[in-house]
Amino acid sequence: MRTITHWIGGRETAGDSDRRATVWNPATGQRQAQVVLGSKADVAAAVAAATSAFESWSQASLSARTRVLFRFRELVAAHLDDLAELITAEHGKVVSDAAGEVQRGLEVVEYACGIAELLKGEYSSEVSTGIDVVSVREPLGVTVGITPFNFPVMVPMWMHPVAIACGNTFVLKPSERDPSPSMLIAELYRRAGLPDGVFNVVQGDRECVDALLEHPDVAAVSFVGSTAIARQIHLKASANGKRVQALGGAKNHAVVLPDADLDFASGHISSAAFGSAGERCMAISAAVAVGDRADGLVEALADRATRVRVGPGTDPTSEMGPVVTRQAKERIVDLIGSGESAGARLRVDGRNHLVPGHEEGFFVGPTLIDHVDTGMAVYREEIFGPVLSVVRVDDIEAAIALINANPYGNGTAIFTSSGAAARRFRRGVQVGMVGVNVPVPVPVAYHSFGGWKDSLFGDRHVHGPEGVAFYTRAKVVTSRWPDRAAPRESVSYDFPTGGTA
């Protein structure tokens, strides 16, 4: 069986751990590879390589860094199909969706290619007589990314291109469920001319994560995953003196007002709920039907849910693939059952969805549950599966209150033809990313991605301007060059001020 290893100091290595985990084919339910689960010693080796590389990489010119990133961008674009196929093989999403993930990651690489403009400092001349002040931003050192299974290329690319462009080195701990894409990314960095040790990959589980959080030479940690783990990451990394951004879970609502185009809204909400089998932190999992058109919305959603083509990700006719593991499928099925038991109406039931020829695959069909209330587990929990709950409210104020009462604040959307209602909504909701007639409002690379409340721990979002700020720290230099020929001024023991001098 194929074994997936680490990438440390510019080469593949199995390290010194004898622990292994299975990598499944979600469409068939069969084992397809094993991945090495690294040890504390493997983490130490990766951090040591990154620490050594930082000495020279942090001093590399901006033009040298951007040349590498431009070459890397071209290599990723040339291997987009290869990366998409690796994602589909280990995650299960359809190939076209996987290709879209790689493309969105590429947009962050392109943003990082403009680092020379992004790292421009500030200069003030003659703040006092003969005194100038300059502010600059400098890299932190060894930075770490701990990333989830659902976007094995895009989410790490929210992090490492920006970190590396800023002059840092990087250690990636990808999900052990789909580890192969990160190894191809490492190889493409090597071919782009990135020096050994600047980008490293350590495969593993909690043992590796804890070692990274505790290592004294790690300066910053970026994490994307569940809220429970994000909270732990933030607390532990902060306690160890590291800068942290930890993105947690989500419960994203789409509000549909009575004046919305139901065909348009139902189509886009269905896509946002069932695309990638709902395994997106920006998936819509709750449709909030406002007013007297709720029945019409539910009928339109039910019709679309029954027409989604479910099958293996490699089949070009498939619109939705399996979920990532058997355990994930079992959890989703249990939550659907809990909603039905609690009194919700199951309009479309995907629990027993079978794909001919793939009976052992981890498939759950699109599921629509009506008359859900906020006390039900199917509403409270982040399902991370193709399950859409419909909650009914009377007006937009009730919809805003519903969203604000939810502990998550990642993304939300409103469907309406009223500009006034849209403005009231976007100003009123306590959510980090808002879509107006856009169901998955993932910001473009030159804006930053991040939620509020239990969806983010830390004070910086990822990529965009906030990503650059996260991966750098400010330095302010105040300078004076006295004229030796001029008369010496008297020295004051008062606190220095700009004054009128």
C-alpha positions in Angstrom: 0.0 0.0 0.0 1.2 3.5 -0.9 2.7 5.4 2.1 2.4 9.2 2.3 5.3 10.8 4.2 6.6 14.2 5.4 8.4 17.0 3.5 11.2 18.4 5.7 14.2 20.5 4.6 13.5 20.1 0.9 13.0 16.3 0.7 10.5 13.5 1.5 11.1 11.6 4.7 9.2 9.0 6.7 10.7 10.4 10.0 11.1 8.2 13.0 7.5 7.3 13.8 6.0 3.9 13.2 2.4 5.1 13.6 0.2 5.1 10.5 -3.4 6.1 9.6 -5.6 4.9 6.7 -6.4 7.2 3.8 -9.8 6.1 2.4 -11.4 6.4 -1.0 -14.8 7.9 0.1 -16.6 6.9 -3.1 -15.8 3.2 -2.7 -15.2 2.9 1.0 -11.9 1.1 0.4 -8.4 1.8 1.8 -6.2 3.4 -0.8 -3.1 4.5 1.1 -1.5 5.0 4.5 -0.1 8.2 5.9 2.7 8.5 8.4 1.7 10.1 11.7 4.6 12.2 12.8 6.2 12.3 16.2 7.5 15.1 18.4 10.9 14.5 16.9 9.5 14.9 13.4 8.0 18.3 14.4 11.4 19.3 15.9 13.1 18.4 12.7 10.7 20.4 10.6 10.9 23.5 12.9 14.7 23.2 12.9 14.8 23.2 9.1 12.4 26.2 9.0 14.5 28.1 11.7 17.7 27.6 9.7 16.1 28.6 6.4 14.6 31.8 8.0 18.1 33.3 8.5 18.6 33.7 4.8 15.0 33.8 3.5 14.0 36.7 5.8 16.9 38.7 4.2 16.0 37.8 0.6 15.0 40.7 -1.5 11.4 41.3 -2.3 12.2 40.7 -6.0 13.8 37.3 -5.1 10.7 36.3 -3.1 8.3 37.4 -5.8 10.2 35.6 -8.6 9.8 32.3 -6.7 6.1 33.0 -6.1 5.5 33.9 -9.8 7.1 30.6 -10.8 5.1 28.7 -8.2 1.9 30.3 -9.5 2.7 29.0 -13.0 3.5 25.5 -11.8 0.3 25.3 -9.7 -1.7 26.5 -12.7 0.0 23.9 -14.9 -0.8 21.1 -12.4 -4.3 22.3 -11.5 -5.9 19.1 -12.9 -3.4 16.9 -11.0 -4.2 18.7 -7.7 -7.9 18.4 -8.4 -7.7 14.7 -9.0 -5.7 14.2 -5.7 -8.4 16.1 -3.8 -11.2 14.1 -5.4 -9.4 10.8 -4.7 -9.0 11.5 -1.0 -11.8 14.0 -0.1 -14.5 12.8 -2.5 -15.7 16.1 -3.9 -16.4 16.2 -7.6 -13.4 17.1 -9.8 -14.9 20.4 -11.1 -15.4 21.5 -7.5 -11.9 20.5 -6.6 -10.5 22.5 -9.5 -12.5 25.5 -8.3 -10.8 25.1 -4.9 -7.3 25.1 -6.5 -8.2 28.2 -8.5 -9.3 30.1 -5.4 -6.1 29.2 -3.8 -4.2 30.4 -6.8 -5.8 33.8 -6.4 -4.1 34.1 -3.0 -0.8 33.2 -4.6 -1.4 36.0 -7.1 -2.1 38.4 -4.3 1.1 37.4 -2.6 3.0 38.1 -5.8 2.3 41.8 -5.1 4.1 41.7 -1.8 6.5 44.5 -2.7 3.5 46.9 -2.8 1.8 45.4 0.2 4.9 45.7 2.5 5.6 49.4 1.7 6.3 51.2 5.0 5.5 54.7 6.1 7.8 57.7 6.4 7.5 61.0 8.2 10.1 63.7 7.6 11.2 66.3 10.1 8.9 65.3 13.0 11.2 67.4 15.0 14.3 69.4 13.8 16.5 66.9 11.9 14.5 63.9 13.1 12.7 61.5 10.7 10.5 58.4 11.5 10.0 55.3 9.4 7.7 52.4 10.1 8.3 49.0 8.5 6.9 45.5 8.8 9.2 42.6 9.3 8.6 38.8 9.3 8.0 36.8 12.4 10.0 33.7 11.9 8.7 30.1 11.8 5.0 30.1 11.1 2.6 27.1 11.2 -0.6 26.1 9.4 -2.9 23.5 10.8 -5.6 22.9 8.2 -8.8 20.8 7.7 -9.8 18.0 5.3 -12.4 19.9 3.4 -10.1 22.2 1.4 -6.7 20.5 1.4 -5.3 23.0 -1.2 -7.2 26.2 -0.8 -7.1 26.7 3.0 -3.4 26.1 3.3 -3.0 28.5 0.4 -4.8 31.1 2.5 -1.7 30.9 4.7 1.6 29.8 3.3 1.9 32.0 0.1 1.3 35.2 2.2 3.6 34.0 5.1 6.4 33.1 2.7 6.1 36.3 0.7 6.4 38.2 3.9 9.8 36.5 4.6 8.7 33.8 7.0 9.2 30.1 6.8 6.3 27.7 7.1 5.4 24.3 8.6 2.1 22.8 7.3 0.2 20.1 9.3 -2.5 19.1 6.9 -5.4 16.8 7.6 -4.4 13.1 7.8 -7.6 12.3 5.9 -6.4 13.8 2.6 -2.6 14.4 2.9 -1.4 13.9 -0.7 -2.1 17.4 -2.2 0.2 19.0 0.3 3.1 16.9 -0.9 2.6 17.9 -4.5 2.5 21.5 -3.4 5.8 21.0 -1.6 7.3 19.6 -4.8 6.0 22.5 -6.9 7.6 25.0 -4.4 10.9 23.1 -4.8 10.7 23.3 -8.6 9.9 27.0 -8.3 13.2 27.6 -6.6 12.1 28.0 -3.0 15.1 27.3 -0.8 15.0 24.1 1.3 13.4 24.4 4.6 11.2 27.4 3.8 8.1 25.2 3.3 7.7 22.0 5.2 5.0 19.4 5.6 4.5 17.3 8.7 1.8 14.7 8.5 0.1 13.7 11.8 -2.6 14.0 14.4 -2.9 15.6 17.8 0.7 14.6 18.8 2.1 16.7 16.0 -0.3 19.6 16.7 0.6 19.7 20.4 4.3 19.6 19.6 3.9 22.6 17.2 1.9 24.6 19.7 4.5 24.0 22.4 7.7 24.4 20.3 9.6 27.6 21.5 10.8 28.4 18.0 7.3 28.7 16.4 6.2 32.3 16.2 2.7 32.1 14.9 -0.1 29.5 14.3 -2.9 29.6 11.8 -5.7 27.1 12.2 -9.0 26.2 10.5 -11.3 23.6 12.0 -14.1 23.0 14.5 -14.9 25.6 17.1 -14.1 23.3 20.0 -10.5 22.7 18.6 -10.1 26.3 17.5 -10.7 27.4 21.1 -8.2 24.9 22.4 -5.6 25.9 19.8 -6.0 29.6 20.6 -5.7 29.1 24.4 -2.7 26.8 24.2 -0.7 28.6 21.5 -1.4 32.0 23.2 -0.2 30.5 26.6 3.0 29.5 24.8 3.5 33.1 23.6 2.5 32.7 20.0 0.5 34.8 17.7 -2.7 32.9 16.8 -5.6 33.1 14.3 -7.9 30.1 14.8 -11.0 29.9 12.6 -13.8 27.7 14.0 -17.1 26.3 12.9 -20.2 27.8 11.4 -23.9 27.7 11.1 -24.6 29.8 8.1 -28.1 31.2 7.5 -29.7 32.3 4.2 -32.6 34.6 4.7 -35.3 34.7 2.0 -37.6 37.7 2.1 -41.1 37.6 0.5 -39.9 39.9 -2.4 -37.1 37.5 -3.4 -37.1 35.6 -6.7 -37.8 32.1 -5.4 -36.4 30.3 -8.4 -33.2 32.3 -8.1 -33.0 31.9 -4.3 -33.8 28.2 -4.2 -31.2 27.4 -6.9 -28.4 29.2 -5.2 -29.3 28.1 -1.7 -29.4 24.4 -2.9 -26.0 24.8 -4.5 -24.6 26.4 -1.3 -26.2 23.6 0.9 -25.3 20.5 -1.1 -22.2 21.5 -3.0 -19.2 19.5 -1.8 -21.7 17.4 0.2 -22.1 20.4 2.6 -18.5 20.0 3.8 -17.7 23.7 3.6 -17.4 26.1 6.5 -19.3 28.6 4.3 -22.1 26.1 3.4 -25.7 27.2 3.9 -27.2 24.9 6.5 -30.2 26.9 7.6 -32.7 28.6 5.2 -34.7 31.3 7.1 -38.1 31.6 5.3 -39.6 35.0 6.1 -43.4 35.6 5.9 -46.0 34.0 3.8 -43.9 32.6 1.0 -42.2 29.9 3.1 -44.3 27.1 1.6 -43.3 28.1 -1.9 -39.6 28.2 -0.9 -39.8 24.8 0.7 -41.4 23.3 -2.4 -38.7 24.8 -4.7 -35.9 23.6 -2.4 -37.4 20.1 -2.2 -37.7 19.9 -6.0 -34.0 20.9 -6.4 -32.8 18.6 -3.7 -34.4 15.6 -5.5 -32.7 16.5 -8.7 -29.1 16.7 -7.5 -27.0 14.1 -9.3 -25.0 12.2 -6.6 -22.1 10.0 -7.5 -18.4 9.5 -7.3 -16.4 12.6 -7.8 -14.6 11.2 -10.8 -17.8 10.9 -12.7 -18.2 14.1 -14.8 -22.0 13.9 -14.5 -21.9 14.0 -10.7 -22.9 17.2 -9.0 -22.2 16.0 -5.4 -19.9 13.3 -4.1 -19.7 11.4 -0.8 -18.7 12.7 2.6 -15.2 12.1 3.7 -15.4 9.1 6.1 -17.8 6.4 7.3 -17.8 8.1 10.8 -18.8 11.4 9.2 -21.7 9.7 7.4 -22.9 8.0 10.6 -22.9 11.3 12.5 -24.8 13.1 9.7 -27.4 10.3 9.5 -27.9 10.4 13.3 -28.5 14.2 13.3 -31.1 13.9 10.5 -32.9 11.3 12.6 -32.7 13.5 15.7 -34.5 16.3 13.8 -37.3 14.0 12.7 -37.7 12.6 16.2 -37.9 16.1 17.6 -40.9 17.0 15.4 -39.3 18.6 12.3 -40.8 17.5 8.9 -38.4 15.5 6.7 -39.2 16.7 3.2 -36.3 15.0 1.4 -34.5 12.1 3.1 -30.9 11.3 2.0 -30.0 8.8 4.7 -30.4 5.7 2.5 -29.1 7.1 -0.7 -27.3 4.4 -2.7 -25.1 4.9 -5.7 -25.1 1.9 -8.0 -21.6 0.3 -8.1 -20.6 2.2 -5.0 -22.7 0.7 -2.3 -19.9 0.8 0.2 -19.1 4.5 -0.4 -19.8 7.2 2.2 -22.8 8.7 0.4 -25.5 10.8 2.0 -28.1 12.3 -0.3 -29.3 15.9 -0.2 -31.7 16.3 2.8 -34.3 19.0 3.4 -35.9 19.4 6.9 -38.8 21.8 7.3 -40.3 23.3 10.5 -37.0 23.2 12.4 -36.7 25.2 15.6 -33.6 26.5 17.3 -33.7 24.0 20.2 -33.2 21.0 17.9 -29.7 19.4 17.6 -30.0 19.4 13.8 -30.1 23.3 14.1 -27.7 23.8 16.9 -24.8 21.6 15.7 -22.6 22.2 12.7 -23.6 19.2 10.6 -20.9 19.4 7.9 -23.1 17.4 5.5 -25.7 17.8 2.8 -28.5 18.8 5.2 -30.6 22.0 4.9 -32.9 23.0 7.7 -35.8 25.4 7.1 -36.7 27.8 9.9 -39.7 30.0 9.6 -40.0 33.6 11.0 -42.4 36.5 10.5 -40.2 39.4 9.5 -36.6 40.5 8.8 -36.2 41.7 12.4 -36.9 38.2 13.6 -34.5 36.8 11.1 -31.7 39.1 12.2 -32.4 38.3 15.9 -32.3 34.5 15.0 -28.9 34.9 13.4 -27.5 37.0 16.2 -28.7 34.6 18.8 -26.6 31.8 17.2 -23.1 31.4 18.7 -21.5 31.2 15.3 -20.9 34.2 13.1 -19.0 33.0 10.0 -21.2 33.7 7.0 -24.7 34.6 6.1 -26.8 35.7 3.1 -30.0 37.5 2.3 -32.1 37.1 -0.9 -34.2 40.2 -1.6 -35.0 42.8 -4.3 -35.0 45.5 -1.7 -31.9 47.6 -1.2 -33.3 49.0 2.0 -33.8 45.5 3.5 -30.4 44.4 2.3 -28.8 47.4 4.0 -30.7 46.8 7.2 -29.6 43.2 7.2 -25.9 43.7 6.5 -25.7 46.4 9.2 -27.7 44.4 11.7 -26.2 40.9 11.6 -23.3 40.0 13.8 -21.5 38.0 11.2 -18.1 38.4 9.6 -19.0 37.7 5.9 -22.3 38.7 4.4 -23.8 38.0 1.0 -26.5 40.0 -0.7 -28.1 37.6 -3.2 -24.8 35.7 -3.0 -25.1 32.5 -1.0 -21.4 31.7 -0.4 -19.8 35.1 0.3 -16.2 33.9 0.4 -14.1 37.1 -0.1 -11.7 37.4 -3.0 -8.0 37.2 -2.1 -7.4 40.9 -1.7 -10.1 41.1 1.0 -9.7 39.0 4.2 -11.7 35.9 5.2 -13.0 35.5 8.8 -16.0 35.2 11.0 -17.2 36.6 14.3 -18.1 35.2 17.7 -17.4 31.4 18.0 -16.2 31.3 14.4 -12.9 33.1 15.1 -10.4 33.2 17.9 -7.8 35.8 17.6 -7.9 39.3 16.2 -6.8 38.8 12.5 -8.6 37.2 9.6 -6.7 35.2 6.9 -5.2 36.3 3.6 -5.7 39.8 2.2 -4.5 42.8 4.1 -5.1 41.2 7.5 -3.1 38.2 6.5 -0.1 40.4 5.7 -0.5 42.1 9.1 -0.7 38.7 10.8 2.5 37.4 9.3 4.5 40.6 10.0 5.2 42.8 13.0 5.8 46.5 13.1 9.1 48.3 13.7 9.4 52.0 14.0 12.8 53.7 13.6 13.4 57.3 14.8 16.6 58.7 13.4 18.8 61.9 13.6 22.1 62.6 11.9 23.8 65.6 13.7 25.9 68.0 11.8 29.3 67.8 13.5 30.2 71.3 12.3 27.1 72.8 13.9 27.1 74.2 17.5 26.1 71.5 20.0 22.6 71.9 21.4 22.1 71.5 25.1 20.8 68.2 26.3 17.5 68.2 28.1 16.4 65.7 30.8 12.7 66.3 30.0 10.7 63.6 28.2 11.3 64.2 24.4 8.5 65.8 22.4 8.1 67.1 18.9 7.7 70.6 20.3 8.5 73.6 18.1 12.2 72.8 17.7 
